[in-house]
């Protein structure tokens, strides 16, 4: 399982759960995917993360580092 963050937020306007990946925010249009349920949004988010990582690796581009939550 990857270590990238996902923010899942409900959108009243879209009637969907929208997925944002903070580590990819400077390189990808956000939100980057969605789902009708929270579980579907998470699954779609994981697929998008893998898709971008594979594409960046294949193109020889740098890959963003996963962020780590720092607890005091």
KAWOMO-V205610 format. One record per pair of residues at least 24 apart in sequence whose C-alpha atoms are under 6 Angstrom apart, sorted by the first residue. I is the first residue (numbers start at 1). J is the second residue. Records with the same first field share a line. If there is no record, write none. Layout:
I=J / J
This chain:
3=66
4=66
